[in-house]
Every structure is written in structure tokens, then in C-alpha cells.
Amino acid sequence: MRALILPVVLAVSACSLTPAFVRPAAPVPMTYTTGAAPDVRTNAADLGWRTMFGDRRLQRLIELALESNRDLRLAALNVEAAAAQYGIQRAAQLPSADAAGGFTRQRIAPNAETDPPIAAMTQKQYGVNVGISAFEIDLFGRVRSLSDAAFARYLESDDGRRAAQIALVGAVADAYFAERLAQEQRELAEHTLADWRESLDLARRLRNAHQASSVDVAGAEGQVASAEADLEARARMVEQAGNALWLLIGADFPKDLPEPTPLAQQPVMTRLPAGLPSDLLFRRPDILQAEQNLIAANADIGAARAAFFPRLSLTSSLGFISPAMSGLFDGDHRAWTFAPQVTVPLFQGGRLRAEFRLAEVRKTSAVAGYERAVQIAFREVADGLAGRDTFHRQIEAQARVVASAERRTDLSSLRYRAGVDGRLELLDSQRQLYASRQVLLDLRRAEFGNAVALYKALGGGLTETDVRPPGTAPELSLVAPDQLARS
């Protein structure tokens, strides 16, 4: 029996009806429109997130998120499920052999009408066999195409997990900087409120000394009330930013977290090397995920084509049957079956053609999804590069605005105390100083947010340590502490 089965299984090589896969051309320019020559030797995707984010507190939070985040855990479970599904589909390419043993005991009723008459009797039968049931000989590659599609979907799910990790690292960093911004804006509001309360106390004492009017006091009281309202809003933002960060971490914050680094001293890389747009095709997991989806859809077309052709299946068994257990394995009791079967589709009511059209439509949709993923990636990198080239200059200009507002406030305070200017001039200068400091904090936060977005867009965040070539040092972006910490 083995001489009949094994040559059929091993010698039959299935032809494939799956179209040859061709990666669509990237619908983006060859270079980014930033004006600067790309550095093709390095890429931000090779930078570990510990290099990208030097704040030890942020590094610890990213560690916790990678361990406890529920979304990342679900993505990992999806990978395991896809791997199991691929194992199931791959097993269909091999024959499944089962061993069975049984015992039958039955009573045969008497029959007096036969010649000679049959008396009642009890029969026993023992049986042992090994068999293959309905194994499909993959003549036209249908089973292999389904297996290839399942494998591509497994790779797609793994790329989805990697994309989820990149998104998580970026989201934690973004939420952390949002929390730092909210904390420092609240501290700035607290300091400003304290200064304005002192100014209100001065205005009241001057009024009591008949050196200022009630209008000045009313203006100072309104300014203090405005600062108190703004302080409550900042406190709410702090709580909300902390809640967002806690949700991303997926666990309570440990008590031994390192102290946070102020925004003015954050060692964050902002001048990231981008490489070429073609690098995104191999570094962005979401693009690789879209490509694997396209490969799976292409394999589904091969399976749909093969469904139009005949199917050859094989059922066989080899064993022993005996009325007595003692002689079961005697040579005379050997039994075997060999039952190949050919199934030819004759009339399916248009189902096979509809399945084939559906496979083609899904492939066309996968092509569009792939091209869209490439275009989105290019746009995200281009936006990040635009921010990289402009935020630093904008922050420097805003720092000069803050310095100018500080000088004006100091001069207005001296002139007001000397009786040269009125209270309104001092109030206006104080408001402008407060607003300019808040804008400077917002810009620093926005620059870090742009760096995080560019890091994610280039495919960074998958590794903890660097894989970049030696001799390429990171370029950090720092602002002098007096530009942000002065209040």
C-alpha cells in the first residue's frame, strides 16, 4: 500500500495559478521637498528610543508601557492567532493519517426461510487500521495558494504588532511631554498669580494713601481673578494629561520613578536623519503590513482560479480484520482500501465566478490601500521635516519676544511706582509677558511633538538601543534654561 500512496503524494508537483506578485510603484517623489540633501548613511529608524528620549523618567514609562499596555498585548495575541491559523492551513498540504482500532459484537436474527435455515448467532469482529481520509492532491495549487495567503496574513499581523509598538512609544512620549507642559504652565500660572496679587496689594495701599484711584484697584482685581481662573484650567489640564499617560502605561506609576527633566533641559533629538522616501517601504511596519495584505489578496486569486479545475482527493487504509483477537495480525486477515476520487465542478450557480471577481476586487483594493499607506507615510515625514527646519528658529524668535516683554514689564513697573505711567500700562505689559511665556512653552512642546511624529513616521521606536552605523552621534535640541524657566 505504501508503494501506491507515497509516489502519488511526493511525485505530483502542483502547478500554481497565482499571478506573479509585483510591488506597485511608490506614488511619491524620489526625494523630500526640504531643500537639504538627504543623509543616506543613517536613518532615524536605526535610533533606539533610549537615544531618542534621554529623560530617564520617560524611558522608564516607555518600559512600563511596553510591558503592560493592553493594545500592544492584543496586537501580540493577534499575531499568535494568525500563526495558529497559518499552521492549520499549512497542515492541509500534508496527508493526515489516523490509526483506529475497534471491536464489534452483533447478534444475527434467525431466518427459517433460507435453505438451509439460518439459526440465531452472535458474531465478533476485531479490527485495526491506519488510513488517510480525503487528502487533496494539490494539482493546481489551490491548497498552496491558501497556505501562502495565510502566511502573508501572519506576517501582516506581525507587522501590525510592530506598528502598534511604534505608535505606543510615540504616544507615551507625546503624552509625557503634554504632562510636562501642563505642569510647567501651571507653575507659571502660580508664579504669575503670586506676582499679580502683590501688585493688587500695592494698588490697594496706594489707593489708601490717595496715590491711586479705585480704577487701578479694579483693574488689578480683574487681573488677579483672570489668573485664578487660568490656574484652575491649568490644574485641570495637569489631571487630564496624567490620566492620558496612565491609560497608555496600563499600570499604576511606580513610586521609584526618576525625577522629571524640565522642558528646557529635555535631551530630545530633533534633527533626525530622514534618508530617502524609498526607505519607508522597508522601515515602516504599516507599509509592510499593507504589502503583506496585498500578497495575501494575490494568493487568494490563485486559490479562486484553481477552484475552476478538477480536484483529486485520496482515501486509503491498511489494517487487519479478524473474528478473533488471537489471530488478528495473521497475514490472511490483512485488509486494505484505495479510493481516489476526482471532483469536477459542473454547475455552481455562478458562485465560482463571483468568488474569483471578489478576489480580484480585494486585490485592487489592497493595491489602493498600499499606495495610500505610502502616500500617508511620505506626507507625515514631509510634515515632520518642515517642522524640524522651522521650529528652532521660531523658538529663538519667541525667546526674544519673552526677553523684550520682561524688559517692558520691568520698566513699566518702575514708571508706575514713580508715578510716570498709569496702572493700565503696567497691566498690559504683565499680560503680554504672561502670554509670551505660555507661547514659548507651547512652542517647545510642539517642537518635541514634531520630533516624536517624525521619529514615528520614519519607523523609529522598534528597538531599545541603536543599530545605526558607528561614528554617527545624535544631535540633541536644547534651549537655555533661562528661556523657559524664568517666571
PEQUIBEL-V137288 format. One record per residue. N is the residue number from 1. PHI is phi as a letter, one per 30 degrees, with the letter a starting at -180 (* if undefined). PSI is psi in whole degrees, 0 to 359 (* if undefined). BURIAL is I if it has 16 or more other ideal C-beta (glycine too) atoms within 10 Angstrom, else O. Layout:
n=N phi=PHI psi=PSI burial=BURIAL
n=N phi=PHI psi=PSI burial=BURIAL
This chain:
n=1 phi=* psi=321 burial=I
n=2 phi=d psi=325 burial=O
n=3 phi=d psi=338 burial=O
n=4 phi=d psi=323 burial=O
n=5 phi=d psi=310 burial=I
n=6 phi=d psi=318 burial=O
n=7 phi=d psi=325 burial=O
n=8 phi=d psi=316 burial=I
n=9 phi=d psi=319 burial=O
n=10 phi=d psi=330 burial=O
n=11 phi=d psi=335 burial=O
n=12 phi=d psi=115 burial=O
n=13 phi=c psi=125 burial=O
n=14 phi=d psi=132 burial=I
n=15 phi=d psi=156 burial=O
n=16 phi=c psi=134 burial=I
n=17 phi=c psi=11 burial=I
n=18 phi=d psi=131 burial=I
n=19 phi=d psi=148 burial=O
n=20 phi=d psi=131 burial=O
n=21 phi=d psi=130 burial=O
n=22 phi=b psi=120 burial=O
n=23 phi=d psi=128 burial=O
n=24 phi=d psi=148 burial=O
n=25 phi=d psi=140 burial=O
n=26 phi=d psi=121 burial=I
n=27 phi=d psi=51 burial=O
n=28 phi=b psi=161 burial=I
n=29 phi=d psi=166 burial=O
n=30 phi=d psi=333 burial=O
n=31 phi=b psi=162 burial=O
n=32 phi=d psi=148 burial=I
n=33 phi=d psi=62 burial=O
n=34 phi=c psi=351 burial=O
n=35 phi=i psi=337 burial=O
n=36 phi=c psi=146 burial=O
n=37 phi=d psi=132 burial=O
n=38 phi=d psi=146 burial=I
n=39 phi=c psi=101 burial=O
n=40 phi=d psi=355 burial=O
n=41 phi=d psi=331 burial=O
n=42 phi=b psi=163 burial=I
n=43 phi=a psi=144 burial=I
n=44 phi=d psi=336 burial=I
n=45 phi=d psi=340 burial=I
n=46 phi=d psi=354 burial=I
n=47 phi=d psi=127 burial=I
n=48 phi=d psi=154 burial=I
n=49 phi=d psi=342 burial=I
n=50 phi=d psi=329 burial=I
n=51 phi=d psi=320 burial=I
n=52 phi=d psi=318 burial=I
n=53 phi=c psi=104 burial=I
n=54 phi=d psi=351 burial=I
n=55 phi=d psi=120 burial=I
n=56 phi=d psi=327 burial=O
n=57 phi=d psi=317 burial=I
n=58 phi=d psi=320 burial=I
n=59 phi=d psi=318 burial=I
n=60 phi=d psi=321 burial=I
n=61 phi=d psi=322 burial=I
n=62 phi=d psi=319 burial=I
n=63 phi=e psi=313 burial=O
n=64 phi=d psi=320 burial=I
n=65 phi=d psi=318 burial=I
n=66 phi=d psi=335 burial=I
n=67 phi=d psi=327 burial=O
n=68 phi=b psi=350 burial=O
n=69 phi=d psi=132 burial=I
n=70 phi=d psi=323 burial=O
n=71 phi=d psi=318 burial=I
n=72 phi=d psi=324 burial=I
n=73 phi=d psi=319 burial=O
n=74 phi=d psi=321 burial=O
n=75 phi=d psi=320 burial=I
n=76 phi=d psi=322 burial=O
n=77 phi=d psi=325 burial=O
n=78 phi=d psi=324 burial=I
n=79 phi=d psi=316 burial=I
n=80 phi=d psi=321 burial=O
n=81 phi=d psi=319 burial=O
n=82 phi=d psi=324 burial=I
n=83 phi=d psi=319 burial=I
n=84 phi=d psi=321 burial=O
n=85 phi=d psi=322 burial=O
n=86 phi=d psi=321 burial=I
n=87 phi=d psi=321 burial=O
n=88 phi=d psi=314 burial=O
n=89 phi=d psi=324 burial=I
n=90 phi=d psi=327 burial=I
n=91 phi=d psi=337 burial=O
n=92 phi=d psi=345 burial=I
n=93 phi=d psi=347 burial=O
n=94 phi=c psi=148 burial=O
n=95 phi=d psi=143 burial=I
n=96 phi=c psi=123 burial=O
n=97 phi=c psi=136 burial=O
n=98 phi=b psi=141 burial=O
n=99 phi=c psi=137 burial=O
n=100 phi=b psi=144 burial=O
n=101 phi=b psi=143 burial=O
n=102 phi=a psi=164 burial=O
n=103 phi=b psi=129 burial=O
n=104 phi=b psi=133 burial=O
n=105 phi=b psi=124 burial=O
n=106 phi=b psi=151 burial=O
n=107 phi=c psi=132 burial=O
n=108 phi=c psi=126 burial=O
n=109 phi=d psi=151 burial=O
n=110 phi=d psi=154 burial=O
n=111 phi=b psi=105 burial=O
n=112 phi=d psi=349 burial=O
n=113 phi=d psi=348 burial=O
n=114 phi=d psi=164 burial=O
n=115 phi=b psi=109 burial=O
n=116 phi=d psi=163 burial=O
n=117 phi=d psi=147 burial=O
n=118 phi=c psi=123 burial=O
n=119 phi=d psi=159 burial=O
n=120 phi=d psi=139 burial=O
n=121 phi=b psi=163 burial=O
n=122 phi=c psi=127 burial=O
n=123 phi=c psi=147 burial=O
n=124 phi=b psi=148 burial=O
n=125 phi=b psi=130 burial=O
n=126 phi=c psi=143 burial=I
n=127 phi=b psi=142 burial=I
n=128 phi=b psi=131 burial=I
n=129 phi=a psi=158 burial=I
n=130 phi=b psi=128 burial=O
n=131 phi=b psi=161 burial=I
n=132 phi=c psi=131 burial=I
n=133 phi=c psi=121 burial=O
n=134 phi=h psi=48 burial=O
n=135 phi=d psi=126 burial=I
n=136 phi=d psi=120 burial=I
n=137 phi=d psi=115 burial=I
n=138 phi=d psi=74 burial=I
n=139 phi=d psi=324 burial=I
n=140 phi=c psi=15 burial=I
n=141 phi=i psi=16 burial=I
n=142 phi=d psi=311 burial=I
n=143 phi=d psi=320 burial=I
n=144 phi=d psi=322 burial=I
n=145 phi=d psi=318 burial=I
n=146 phi=d psi=323 burial=I
n=147 phi=d psi=318 burial=I
n=148 phi=d psi=320 burial=I
n=149 phi=d psi=319 burial=I
n=150 phi=d psi=322 burial=I
n=151 phi=d psi=320 burial=I
n=152 phi=d psi=323 burial=I
n=153 phi=d psi=330 burial=I
n=154 phi=d psi=314 burial=I
n=155 phi=d psi=324 burial=I
n=156 phi=d psi=317 burial=I
n=157 phi=d psi=325 burial=I
n=158 phi=d psi=320 burial=I
n=159 phi=d psi=326 burial=I
n=160 phi=d psi=322 burial=I
n=161 phi=d psi=317 burial=I
n=162 phi=d psi=321 burial=I
n=163 phi=d psi=323 burial=I
n=164 phi=d psi=324 burial=I
n=165 phi=d psi=316 burial=I
n=166 phi=e psi=315 burial=I
n=167 phi=d psi=322 burial=I
n=168 phi=d psi=314 burial=I
n=169 phi=e psi=315 burial=I
n=170 phi=d psi=322 burial=I
n=171 phi=d psi=321 burial=I
n=172 phi=d psi=315 burial=I
n=173 phi=d psi=317 burial=I
n=174 phi=d psi=316 burial=I
n=175 phi=d psi=325 burial=I
n=176 phi=d psi=316 burial=I
n=177 phi=d psi=327 burial=I
n=178 phi=d psi=320 burial=I
n=179 phi=d psi=318 burial=I
n=180 phi=d psi=318 burial=I
n=181 phi=d psi=314 burial=I
n=182 phi=d psi=319 burial=I
n=183 phi=d psi=313 burial=I
n=184 phi=d psi=327 burial=I
n=185 phi=d psi=324 burial=I
n=186 phi=d psi=318 burial=I
n=187 phi=d psi=319 burial=I
n=188 phi=d psi=319 burial=I
n=189 phi=d psi=321 burial=I
n=190 phi=d psi=315 burial=O
n=191 phi=d psi=318 burial=O
n=192 phi=d psi=318 burial=I
n=193 phi=d psi=320 burial=I
n=194 phi=d psi=318 burial=O
n=195 phi=d psi=318 burial=I
n=196 phi=d psi=331 burial=I
n=197 phi=d psi=321 burial=O
n=198 phi=d psi=320 burial=O
n=199 phi=d psi=322 burial=I
n=200 phi=d psi=319 burial=I
n=201 phi=d psi=321 burial=O
n=202 phi=d psi=318 burial=I
n=203 phi=d psi=322 burial=I
n=204 phi=d psi=319 burial=I
n=205 phi=d psi=323 burial=O
n=206 phi=d psi=323 burial=I
n=207 phi=d psi=318 burial=I
n=208 phi=d psi=332 burial=O
n=209 phi=d psi=7 burial=O
n=210 phi=i psi=32 burial=O
n=211 phi=c psi=357 burial=O
n=212 phi=b psi=158 burial=I
n=213 phi=c psi=170 burial=O
n=214 phi=d psi=337 burial=O
n=215 phi=d psi=320 burial=O
n=216 phi=d psi=321 burial=I
n=217 phi=d psi=317 burial=I
n=218 phi=d psi=320 burial=O
n=219 phi=d psi=319 burial=I
n=220 phi=d psi=322 burial=I
n=221 phi=d psi=319 burial=O
n=222 phi=d psi=323 burial=O
n=223 phi=d psi=318 burial=I
n=224 phi=d psi=317 burial=I
n=225 phi=d psi=322 burial=O
n=226 phi=d psi=319 burial=O
n=227 phi=d psi=323 burial=I
n=228 phi=d psi=319 burial=O
n=229 phi=d psi=319 burial=O
n=230 phi=d psi=325 burial=I
n=231 phi=d psi=320 burial=I
n=232 phi=d psi=321 burial=O
n=233 phi=d psi=320 burial=O
n=234 phi=d psi=321 burial=I
n=235 phi=d psi=322 burial=O
n=236 phi=d psi=320 burial=O
n=237 phi=d psi=324 burial=I
n=238 phi=d psi=314 burial=I
n=239 phi=d psi=316 burial=O
n=240 phi=d psi=322 burial=O
n=241 phi=d psi=321 burial=I
n=242 phi=d psi=321 burial=I
n=243 phi=d psi=319 burial=O
n=244 phi=d psi=319 burial=I
n=245 phi=d psi=321 burial=I
n=246 phi=d psi=320 burial=O
n=247 phi=d psi=321 burial=O
n=248 phi=d psi=322 burial=I
n=249 phi=d psi=319 burial=I
n=250 phi=i psi=11 burial=I
n=251 phi=a psi=163 burial=O
n=252 phi=d psi=148 burial=O
n=253 phi=d psi=129 burial=O
n=254 phi=d psi=156 burial=O
n=255 phi=d psi=344 burial=O
n=256 phi=c psi=26 burial=O
n=257 phi=d psi=140 burial=O
n=258 phi=d psi=158 burial=O
n=259 phi=d psi=143 burial=O
n=260 phi=d psi=153 burial=I
n=261 phi=c psi=131 burial=I
n=262 phi=e psi=157 burial=I
n=263 phi=e psi=325 burial=I
n=264 phi=d psi=341 burial=I
n=265 phi=c psi=15 burial=O
n=266 phi=d psi=122 burial=I
n=267 phi=d psi=73 burial=I
n=268 phi=c psi=134 burial=I
n=269 phi=d psi=127 burial=I
n=270 phi=c psi=339 burial=I
n=271 phi=c psi=75 burial=O
n=272 phi=d psi=137 burial=I
n=273 phi=d psi=130 burial=I
n=274 phi=c psi=338 burial=I
n=275 phi=i psi=213 burial=I
n=276 phi=c psi=157 burial=O
n=277 phi=e psi=330 burial=I
n=278 phi=d psi=336 burial=O
n=279 phi=d psi=331 burial=I
n=280 phi=d psi=331 burial=I
n=281 phi=d psi=336 burial=I
n=282 phi=c psi=352 burial=O
n=283 phi=c psi=338 burial=I
n=284 phi=d psi=116 burial=I
n=285 phi=d psi=329 burial=I
n=286 phi=d psi=327 burial=I
n=287 phi=d psi=318 burial=I
n=288 phi=d psi=325 burial=I
n=289 phi=d psi=316 burial=I
n=290 phi=d psi=325 burial=I
n=291 phi=d psi=319 burial=I
n=292 phi=d psi=325 burial=I
n=293 phi=d psi=322 burial=I
n=294 phi=d psi=320 burial=I
n=295 phi=d psi=318 burial=I
n=296 phi=d psi=318 burial=I
n=297 phi=d psi=324 burial=I
n=298 phi=d psi=320 burial=I
n=299 phi=d psi=327 burial=I
n=300 phi=d psi=328 burial=I
n=301 phi=d psi=319 burial=I
n=302 phi=d psi=319 burial=I
n=303 phi=d psi=321 burial=I
n=304 phi=d psi=324 burial=I
n=305 phi=d psi=316 burial=I
n=306 phi=d psi=337 burial=I
n=307 phi=d psi=342 burial=I
n=308 phi=d psi=344 burial=I
n=309 phi=c psi=164 burial=O
n=310 phi=d psi=153 burial=O
n=311 phi=c psi=133 burial=I
n=312 phi=c psi=120 burial=I
n=313 phi=b psi=156 burial=O
n=314 phi=b psi=130 burial=I
n=315 phi=b psi=129 burial=O
n=316 phi=a psi=159 burial=I
n=317 phi=a psi=156 burial=I
n=318 phi=b psi=128 burial=I
n=319 phi=a psi=200 burial=I
n=320 phi=b psi=142 burial=I
n=321 phi=b psi=130 burial=O
n=322 phi=a psi=147 burial=I
n=323 phi=d psi=351 burial=O
n=324 phi=b psi=140 burial=O
n=325 phi=d psi=328 burial=O
n=326 phi=d psi=330 burial=O
n=327 phi=c psi=23 burial=O
n=328 phi=d psi=319 burial=I
n=329 phi=c psi=20 burial=O
n=330 phi=d psi=151 burial=O
n=331 phi=d psi=328 burial=O
n=332 phi=d psi=341 burial=O
n=333 phi=c psi=10 burial=I
n=334 phi=d psi=141 burial=O
n=335 phi=b psi=147 burial=O
n=336 phi=b psi=157 burial=O
n=337 phi=b psi=147 burial=O
n=338 phi=b psi=113 burial=O
n=339 phi=b psi=78 burial=O
n=340 phi=d psi=151 burial=O
n=341 phi=b psi=134 burial=O
n=342 phi=c psi=128 burial=O
n=343 phi=c psi=122 burial=O
n=344 phi=c psi=122 burial=O
n=345 phi=d psi=121 burial=O
n=346 phi=c psi=307 burial=O
n=347 phi=b psi=119 burial=O
n=348 phi=b psi=10 burial=O
n=349 phi=i psi=25 burial=O
n=350 phi=i psi=5 burial=O
n=351 phi=d psi=317 burial=O
n=352 phi=d psi=319 burial=O
n=353 phi=d psi=321 burial=O
n=354 phi=d psi=321 burial=O
n=355 phi=d psi=323 burial=I
n=356 phi=d psi=318 burial=I
n=357 phi=d psi=320 burial=O
n=358 phi=d psi=318 burial=O
n=359 phi=d psi=320 burial=I
n=360 phi=d psi=319 burial=O
n=361 phi=d psi=319 burial=O
n=362 phi=d psi=326 burial=I
n=363 phi=d psi=317 burial=I
n=364 phi=d psi=320 burial=O
n=365 phi=d psi=322 burial=O
n=366 phi=d psi=324 burial=I
n=367 phi=d psi=314 burial=I
n=368 phi=d psi=321 burial=O
n=369 phi=d psi=321 burial=I
n=370 phi=d psi=312 burial=I
n=371 phi=d psi=322 burial=I
n=372 phi=d psi=320 burial=O
n=373 phi=d psi=321 burial=I
n=374 phi=d psi=316 burial=I
n=375 phi=d psi=319 burial=O
n=376 phi=d psi=318 burial=O
n=377 phi=d psi=317 burial=I
n=378 phi=d psi=317 burial=I
n=379 phi=d psi=319 burial=O
n=380 phi=d psi=318 burial=I
n=381 phi=d psi=317 burial=I
n=382 phi=d psi=318 burial=I
n=383 phi=d psi=318 burial=O
n=384 phi=d psi=321 burial=I
n=385 phi=d psi=323 burial=I
n=386 phi=d psi=318 burial=O
n=387 phi=d psi=323 burial=I
n=388 phi=d psi=323 burial=I
n=389 phi=d psi=350 burial=O
n=390 phi=b psi=331 burial=O
n=391 phi=d psi=319 burial=I
n=392 phi=d psi=315 burial=I
n=393 phi=d psi=323 burial=O
n=394 phi=d psi=320 burial=O
n=395 phi=d psi=320 burial=I
n=396 phi=d psi=318 burial=O
n=397 phi=d psi=319 burial=O
n=398 phi=d psi=327 burial=I
n=399 phi=d psi=325 burial=I
n=400 phi=d psi=326 burial=O
n=401 phi=d psi=316 burial=I
n=402 phi=d psi=315 burial=I
n=403 phi=d psi=318 burial=O
n=404 phi=d psi=318 burial=O
n=405 phi=d psi=325 burial=I
n=406 phi=d psi=317 burial=O
n=407 phi=d psi=319 burial=O
n=408 phi=d psi=320 burial=I
n=409 phi=d psi=317 burial=I
n=410 phi=d psi=315 burial=O
n=411 phi=d psi=320 burial=O
n=412 phi=d psi=322 burial=I
n=413 phi=d psi=318 burial=I
n=414 phi=d psi=317 burial=O
n=415 phi=d psi=325 burial=O
n=416 phi=d psi=318 burial=I
n=417 phi=d psi=331 burial=O
n=418 phi=d psi=355 burial=O
n=419 phi=i psi=13 burial=O
n=420 phi=d psi=315 burial=O
n=421 phi=c psi=160 burial=I
n=422 phi=d psi=176 burial=I
n=423 phi=d psi=328 burial=I
n=424 phi=d psi=321 burial=O
n=425 phi=d psi=319 burial=I
n=426 phi=d psi=317 burial=I
n=427 phi=d psi=317 burial=I
n=428 phi=d psi=318 burial=O
n=429 phi=d psi=322 burial=I
n=430 phi=d psi=319 burial=I
n=431 phi=d psi=317 burial=I
n=432 phi=d psi=322 burial=I
n=433 phi=d psi=315 burial=I
n=434 phi=d psi=315 burial=I
n=435 phi=d psi=320 burial=O
n=436 phi=d psi=325 burial=I
n=437 phi=d psi=321 burial=I
n=438 phi=d psi=320 burial=I
n=439 phi=d psi=321 burial=O
n=440 phi=d psi=319 burial=I
n=441 phi=d psi=318 burial=I
n=442 phi=d psi=321 burial=O
n=443 phi=d psi=319 burial=I
n=444 phi=d psi=317 burial=I
n=445 phi=d psi=319 burial=I
n=446 phi=d psi=324 burial=I
n=447 phi=d psi=318 burial=I
n=448 phi=d psi=320 burial=I
n=449 phi=d psi=321 burial=I
n=450 phi=d psi=320 burial=I
n=451 phi=d psi=319 burial=I
n=452 phi=d psi=316 burial=I
n=453 phi=d psi=319 burial=I
n=454 phi=d psi=321 burial=I
n=455 phi=e psi=314 burial=I
n=456 phi=d psi=318 burial=I
n=457 phi=d psi=330 burial=I
n=458 phi=d psi=359 burial=I
n=459 phi=j psi=17 burial=I
n=460 phi=d psi=154 burial=I
n=461 phi=j psi=1 burial=I
n=462 phi=d psi=333 burial=I
n=463 phi=c psi=151 burial=O
n=464 phi=d psi=325 burial=O
n=465 phi=c psi=168 burial=O
n=466 phi=d psi=149 burial=I
n=467 phi=b psi=18 burial=O
n=468 phi=d psi=162 burial=I
n=469 phi=d psi=149 burial=O
n=470 phi=d psi=151 burial=O
n=471 phi=j psi=359 burial=O
n=472 phi=c psi=105 burial=O
n=473 phi=d psi=146 burial=O
n=474 phi=d psi=149 burial=I
n=475 phi=c psi=116 burial=O
n=476 phi=c psi=158 burial=O
n=477 phi=c psi=113 burial=I
n=478 phi=b psi=150 burial=O
n=479 phi=c psi=143 burial=I
n=480 phi=e psi=137 burial=O
n=481 phi=e psi=329 burial=O
n=482 phi=d psi=349 burial=O
n=483 phi=d psi=331 burial=I
n=484 phi=c psi=330 burial=I
n=485 phi=d psi=345 burial=O
n=486 phi=d psi=138 burial=I
n=487 phi=b psi=* burial=O
